[in-house]
C-alpha cells in the first residue's frame, strides 16, 4: 500500500507505468511504419484484428497503466508546487530543461490528443474517415490514413502532438532511471542523452507519416 500512499512509491509506479507506455509508443510506431511497405499497414491491421482477446487484454493493461501514470503525475506535480516556494523554483530553472518544466502540461496535452486519436482512427467517429477495402478484401487502413492526413489541419494536429510527445519523453525517459535510483553523476548525462535520442527518433518516426502524406510524397 505504501506504493500508493507514499510520494516515493507513487513516483516509482509513475516511472514504471511511464516506461510501459514508452514501449507501447515504440511498438506502435514500428507498426505504423508499415505504411511505407505496399500493403503493409493493411496486413498489419488484419493480423491485429485476428487476435481480439490479446488486443483487448493489451488495451486493458495500457488503460490501467495510463490511469496510474496520469493520476499520480497530476498529484505529484501539485504536491511539488505546494511544497516548493517560488524562489526555490527560480533558482533551479538553470538546471531544468523545457521538457522537465512542462511535464504536467505536455502530459495533459498528450491525454487530450490520445482521446482525439481514439475517436479518429479507433472509433472512426470523425467526418474525414474514409472506410473501404483493398484489392484483397482487407480493411483499407492505408486509404483511411492517407485520406485523413491529406487534410492539412489533421496532419498539423498529429505533427504538433508528436512535438509535445518529444518534449515529454525527452525528460520522462531520463527521469525513469533517476527515480529508480540507477543513475549517478557519471551516468546521468548518458541517460539524458539516451532519453533525448529516443525522443527524437520517435518524433521523426511518427511525424514523418502525416508529413509525407500532406505534402503529397506518399499518396493513397
CORLIN-V16582 format. One record per residue. RES is the residue in one small letter. PSI is psi in radians with two decimals (* if undefined). OMEGA is omega in degrees with one decimal (* if undefined). Layout:
RES|PSI|OMEGA ; RES|PSI|OMEGA
This chain:
x|-0.44|179.6 ; x|-0.40|176.3 ; x|-0.56|-177.4 ; x|-0.41|-174.0 ; x|-0.57|-179.0 ; x|2.65|-179.9 ; x|-0.63|178.6 ; x|-0.79|179.6 ; x|-0.72|179.9 ; x|-0.60|176.2 ; x|-0.71|179.1 ; x|-0.81|178.6 ; x|-0.69|178.6 ; x|-0.72|179.7 ; x|-0.77|-178.1 ; x|-0.82|179.1 ; x|-0.56|177.1 ; x|-0.70|179.5 ; x|-0.52|172.1 ; x|-0.75|-179.1 ; x|-0.55|175.2 ; x|-0.75|177.6 ; x|-0.69|177.7 ; x|-0.75|-179.7 ; x|-0.67|179.3 ; x|-0.84|-179.5 ; x|-0.72|-180.0 ; x|-0.69|178.3 ; x|-0.73|178.9 ; x|-0.71|177.8 ; x|-0.76|179.3 ; x|-0.54|-178.2 ; x|-0.24|176.8 ; x|-0.14|176.6 ; x|-0.38|179.9 ; x|-0.10|176.0 ; x|2.21|-180.0 ; x|2.07|-179.1 ; x|0.01|-173.2 ; x|-0.82|-174.4 ; x|-0.52|175.8 ; x|-0.70|177.6 ; x|-0.70|178.7 ; x|-0.81|-179.8 ; x|-0.66|179.9 ; x|-0.72|178.7 ; x|-0.69|178.8 ; x|-0.78|-178.6 ; x|-0.29|178.3 ; x|-0.11|-179.0 ; x|1.03|-175.3 ; x|-0.73|179.9 ; x|-0.74|-179.5 ; x|-0.74|-179.4 ; x|-0.78|-178.6 ; x|-0.60|175.9 ; x|-0.74|178.7 ; x|-0.72|178.4 ; x|-0.68|179.4 ; x|-0.78|178.3 ; x|-0.77|-179.6 ; x|-0.61|178.0 ; x|-0.77|178.2 ; x|-0.79|179.6 ; x|-0.76|179.8 ; x|-0.71|179.6 ; x|-0.79|178.6 ; x|-0.79|-177.5 ; x|-0.79|-178.2 ; x|-0.82|-177.6 ; x|-0.88|-178.3 ; x|-0.55|177.4 ; x|-0.77|178.6 ; x|-0.79|-179.8 ; x|-0.87|-177.2 ; x|-0.65|178.2 ; x|-0.76|179.5 ; x|-0.68|178.5 ; x|-0.72|179.3 ; x|-0.69|179.7 ; x|-0.61|179.6 ; x|-0.57|-176.1 ; x|-0.53|-175.4 ; x|2.12|176.4 ; x|2.82|-177.6 ; x|-0.66|-177.3 ; x|-0.62|178.9 ; x|-0.72|-179.7 ; x|-0.72|-179.3 ; x|-0.72|-178.9 ; x|-0.46|-176.0 ; x|0.01|179.2 ; x|-0.54|-178.0 ; x|-0.55|-179.4 ; x|-0.29|-176.0 ; x|2.77|175.6 ; x|2.95|177.6 ; x|-0.64|179.2 ; x|-0.77|-178.2 ; x|-0.60|-178.7 ; x|-0.38|-173.8 ; x|0.30|-174.7 ; x|-0.78|-179.3 ; x|-0.79|-176.3 ; x|-0.75|179.2 ; x|-0.58|177.1 ; x|-0.76|179.1 ; x|-0.65|176.5 ; x|-0.70|177.9 ; x|-0.65|176.7 ; x|-0.77|178.1 ; x|-0.73|179.4 ; x|-0.72|-179.7 ; x|-0.73|177.6 ; x|-0.78|177.5 ; x|-0.77|-178.6 ; x|-0.71|178.6 ; x|-0.75|177.2 ; x|-0.53|-175.4 ; x|-1.12|-171.9 ; x|-0.32|-179.9 ; x|-0.96|178.2 ; x|-0.46|179.1 ; x|0.92|-175.8 ; x|0.11|-179.2 ; x|2.61|-172.7 ; x|-0.30|-177.4 ; x|-0.20|-175.4 ; x|2.26|178.4 ; x|1.97|-177.5 ; x|2.50|179.2 ; x|-3.07|178.5 ; x|2.71|178.9 ; x|-3.01|-176.0 ; x|-0.31|179.1 ; x|0.10|178.9 ; x|0.16|178.5 ; x|2.73|175.3 ; x|2.27|-173.0 ; x|1.37|178.1 ; x|-0.66|179.4 ; x|-0.82|179.2 ; x|-0.67|179.4 ; x|-0.79|-177.5 ; x|-0.81|-178.6 ; x|-0.64|177.9 ; x|-0.73|-179.2 ; x|-0.82|-176.3 ; x|-0.10|173.1 ; x|-0.26|173.7 ; x|2.10|-174.6 ; x|-0.71|-176.5 ; x|-0.65|179.7 ; x|-0.77|177.4 ; x|-0.71|179.7 ; x|-0.74|179.7 ; x|-0.78|-177.9 ; x|-0.72|179.5 ; x|-0.74|178.0 ; x|-0.68|179.1 ; x|-0.60|179.1 ; x|-0.51|173.1 ; x|-0.71|176.6 ; x|-0.73|177.1 ; x|-0.71|177.9 ; x|-0.83|-179.7 ; x|-0.73|-177.5 ; x|-0.77|-177.0 ; x|-0.47|-179.6 ; x|-0.49|175.1 ; x|-0.62|-173.4 ; x|-0.70|-179.3 ; x|-0.78|179.6 ; x|-0.67|-176.8 ; x|-0.39|176.7 ; x|-0.84|-180.0 ; x|-0.61|179.2 ; x|-0.76|179.7 ; x|-0.67|-179.1 ; x|-0.07|178.3 ; x|0.47|-176.1 ; x|0.12|-176.9 ; x|2.82|174.2 ; x|-2.98|-177.0 ; x|-0.54|-179.2 ; x|-0.68|-175.3 ; x|-0.39|-177.0 ; x|-0.82|177.3 ; x|-0.58|179.3 ; x|-0.82|179.8 ; x|-0.64|177.7 ; x|-0.71|179.4 ; x|-0.69|177.6 ; x|-0.78|179.0 ; x|-0.73|-179.3 ; x|-0.76|179.6 ; x|-0.79|179.7 ; x|-0.72|179.6 ; x|-0.69|178.4 ; x|-0.76|-179.5 ; x|-0.75|179.8 ; x|-0.67|176.6 ; x|-0.87|-178.4 ; x|-0.71|-178.1 ; x|-0.72|-179.3 ; x|-0.80|-173.9 ; x|-0.42|-179.8 ; x|-0.64|-175.3 ; x|-0.99|177.6 ; x|-0.53|-178.7 ; x|-0.84|-177.4 ; x|-0.43|178.5 ; x|-0.83|-177.3 ; x|-0.46|178.4 ; x|-0.08|177.4 ; x|0.07|178.9 ; x|-0.73|176.2 ; x|2.13|-175.9 ; x|2.63|179.3 ; x|*|*
